[in-house]
């Protein structure tokens, strides 16, 4: 039960942080549709299989010409593989996102 609460708390903070902290190499604002799409993918990661501490991690990625997410790096070793397997090459449905731009998403994990 504690893991579920922690996951839901982390997911909620992730969604809230997207509104204020979504950054890129060039000041490009993602749309709500894109934020929701990425947020839903992150929420699907099962955190109960990992030994985690409360922390803020950053996920660096870009969108290629095929509208696929390419994860460049993360700041956590524990979730690196899970984040990459969940997001890499996932096709983005939103049309309002800039292609070949680097984005950084902060994700807060609270346990």
C-alpha angles and dihedrals in degrees: 000000000000090000092052092051091047092050093048091047091050092048092050092049089048092055092047093047092054090066093057108022110038103129138178139178087261119036098261119157115215118219125248089249091059093044090053091048094054092041091055091052093050091049090059093066110107105228097183090082093062133072101231139168126206106279147138114247129186125217115202116199145145137210114239128212090271089059092249125143113241113192109215099182146330131210095231128074093195097060100025096102094042093050093046094047092049098045107027114107093356106148114237116225097198117100095197098073123101116242123231094014123131116237130186120205119194113215120189118209115198121187 
